[in-house]
Every structure is written in structure tokens, then in C-alpha cells.
Amino acid sequence: MKSLADRSIAIVGYAETKLVRRSGRTALSLAGEAVDRLIAQTGIERARIDGFATTLAMSEGGNPFYSNLLAEGLGLSVTWCQATEIGGASSGGNIARAAAAIQAGLCDIVLCLASDAVSTVDRSVQSGHRTEYCDPAGYAGPLSAFALLSNLYDQRYGLPHEALAKLAVTQRAGALLNENACDVLRRPLTEQEYLESRIVSDPLRILDCVMRCDGASAVLVMSTRRAREMGFQKLVHPVAYAERTNFDPTESCEDMLRTGFTDVAPRAFGAVGWKPGDVKMLHWYDDFLIALILQLEQTGFCGPGEGGAFVKAHDMTWRGELPLNTGGGQISAGQPGLAGGGVNLIECLRQMFGEAGERQVRDAGNAMLSGIGVIQYARTWGTSTVMLLERGQ
């Protein structure tokens, strides 16, 4: 992919459905609603869309023809089409892939879609990876994996319970002002309530974890030149992107806390000459709160073991100096399965378009979006991504 630092690629519109627990709908139905909203918001003609990138859907059970059939259901005829399977990193990854396809001349206007109805039906296979180790030990996917990571962090640095409580309350405050957040989660939360919540996989509390729901999001990407020709006034530019899958595969299991963020963050920052202190707001993948602590430490905002102190020292609400997941994130808005990364992406764009209402941050001139992929046995997550975005002038 060519450099994005020249602002040659633009995001011109976004849309999402409300996140709903057990909606009874299908991924296609939710996708159709999000796409219809995007078309209405942007005024784009459906026939002008000639590129399509989608996340997979746990509710669809790994259909090998998923992107083709979804495009058909949405009434799209495209010259470039793909489904991206890097887990929670897929939504941001699709923006980068759309940019690359546009730069390569494969298409002109790309719809990036994320849709899943996992709380209505889940056809995914949670096992299948190193089952000889996982199954006998009762290793039940992400919950067990993040409990192991949390235990290791606790042994090495001490788990920052008060900081995790502050993060939970910070994100819940954003969800209270987000009408699209799942209603089940739109309830006030105190730090004490977090600390007293039930342990579900020691040391993880239930409020450390995402709640699955159903929902969809859609984003429209094109060249900046095309956007200007079509008269779009509000633009957001992805200016840097870095991705790493299977970080350091020869590393022993003893260093499970190391992630690909130690690689992708410096590469993304270096592409545009930024430092962590230049970032105006964070829209980070948050399936578990401990992931936010690890990202702070491994993207350069603080040193190893200092994530808790960093959180306690900074106001990370929409009013603060470093806003984080201002719509509640997945933790307090809900995680629509493999479309979960779209929750963070859409809130990032809403803020940068200046359309966040009561929770609008003071300075949304740029943002840092992250993604996390599959969680592996006795290791950390498999994919780490960072995208840096700037608001168009």
C-alpha cells in the first residue's frame, strides 16, 4: 500500500444501527439497515459503489462465500470484493484495504461493512486451535485467555484494580450519552460497583468483559480527489496504518504480555512524524479492560507496568485531556461479534465529523484507532493494528 500521509484517501460518511441484545434479526438484515442509512446520509447512488469489504459474522458460521452473497443481498455489483478475517481488527483493517484497492485502481468508491447477529445465533467454532491443550484444560476462548494475561500482569506488576474501575466508569459515562449503545448497558456505574462485581474467570470481573449483542456499521471510502469532485464537505483522512499478525512466533510463552503493538505503533507514528503526545483522542479495541492497560504501555504512552498510574493521572472522559472510547466502547456499548471493531471506528468518525452531540470532545482534529485480532493459546492476541486519522480542513 502506498503512503497515506498525503491525505489522498478520504472517509466521507458513516452509519450504524442501534446495538441490541438478541434482536432476532440476521446479519444481512442489520447490514441492509446500516447501508441504507449510509446511502441516505451521503446521497451516494448504490450503483456508484464498486468496491466492497466486509468483516465476517459469527452468526453466519464461516460461510466461504460470505462477501459474495452479502453483496448480492445488498444489491451491489462491484469490481473488488473481500471479507477480512483478522477478528476485531477487521473493521479498521478494511479501511486500509479499501485505500490500497483504490490506490491500485481496482475500484473507485468502497463500502466497508461490519455486521453480526451473534447474540441471536452463534454458529462460530470457539475451539479448533491447539485443541490438545485447550479442551482438556477447559480453555474457553477469550475469557480464559484474558484471565491468563491478567494473572500474568498481576504477578509481574500488580493488577491495577482502581484504574480498571476508573476505565469502566469512564466508558460507561460515554454510553449513557450514546443512544445507539445497547440499552442493557446504559445504566449508571460507580467504581465501587465495578469492584464488587462478580468474578467470572479469576481475576476477571464480569464488568471487565464485553457483552455480545447484534448490530452493524458502514463506512464509505474514496479518493480525496473523488470526494471533492462529488462535493463532500466533511472528510476524515486515514494518514497512517500498521498491522502485525503473529508477532514474534518464536517467543516463549513466558512473555505473553508482549504484543504486536510494540511494532505497529512506532511504524504508524513514524509514517507521519507523530509521538503519543500528539494524539488528540483514543478509540481503542476494548473487548477486555486489561487490553486498554496493555495498549497504553505498548504504544508508548507510558512504560511497562505504568498503565494503571497513567489512567489514574489522566481524565479520559470526553471532557478530558485524552478522551478514550467516548461512546462507551464495546465494554459499555456492546460487542456485535466480529463486527465489534466497527463500534470504535464509528465513534471515532462521529467525533471527527463533529457530530457527537453532548459528548463531543473539544479537539477532534486527529485520532488513534486500534484493533485486536484472535486470541491464541498461551500467547497474546494474534493481530494488532493501529490507524492514525486526521480531520480534513
Secondary structure as GFF3:
##gff-version 3
##sequence-region A 1 393
A	DSSP	beta_strand	9	16	.	.	.	ID=ss1
A	DSSP	alpha_helix	27	42	.	.	.	ID=ss2
A	DSSP	three_ten_helix	46	48	.	.	.	ID=ss3
A	DSSP	beta_strand	51	55	.	.	.	ID=ss4
A	DSSP	three_ten_helix	58	60	.	.	.	ID=ss5
A	DSSP	alpha_helix	66	73	.	.	.	ID=ss6
A	DSSP	beta_strand	80	84	.	.	.	ID=ss7
A	DSSP	three_ten_helix	87	89	.	.	.	ID=ss8
A	DSSP	alpha_helix	90	103	.	.	.	ID=ss9
A	DSSP	beta_strand	109	116	.	.	.	ID=ss10
A	DSSP	alpha_helix	131	137	.	.	.	ID=ss11
A	DSSP	alpha_helix	142	156	.	.	.	ID=ss12
A	DSSP	alpha_helix	161	176	.	.	.	ID=ss13
A	DSSP	three_ten_helix	183	185	.	.	.	ID=ss14
A	DSSP	alpha_helix	191	195	.	.	.	ID=ss15
A	DSSP	beta_strand	199	201	.	.	.	ID=ss16
A	DSSP	beta_strand	204	205	.	.	.	ID=ss17
A	DSSP	three_ten_helix	206	208	.	.	.	ID=ss18
A	DSSP	beta_strand	215	223	.	.	.	ID=ss19
A	DSSP	alpha_helix	224	229	.	.	.	ID=ss20
A	DSSP	beta_strand	236	245	.	.	.	ID=ss21
A	DSSP	three_ten_helix	253	255	.	.	.	ID=ss22
A	DSSP	alpha_helix	261	272	.	.	.	ID=ss23
A	DSSP	three_ten_helix	276	278	.	.	.	ID=ss24
A	DSSP	beta_strand	282	283	.	.	.	ID=ss25
A	DSSP	alpha_helix	289	298	.	.	.	ID=ss26
A	DSSP	alpha_helix	307	313	.	.	.	ID=ss27
A	DSSP	alpha_helix	329	333	.	.	.	ID=ss28
A	DSSP	three_ten_helix	337	339	.	.	.	ID=ss29
A	DSSP	alpha_helix	341	352	.	.	.	ID=ss30
A	DSSP	three_ten_helix	357	359	.	.	.	ID=ss31
A	DSSP	beta_strand	366	372	.	.	.	ID=ss32
A	DSSP	beta_strand	383	391	.	.	.	ID=ss33
###
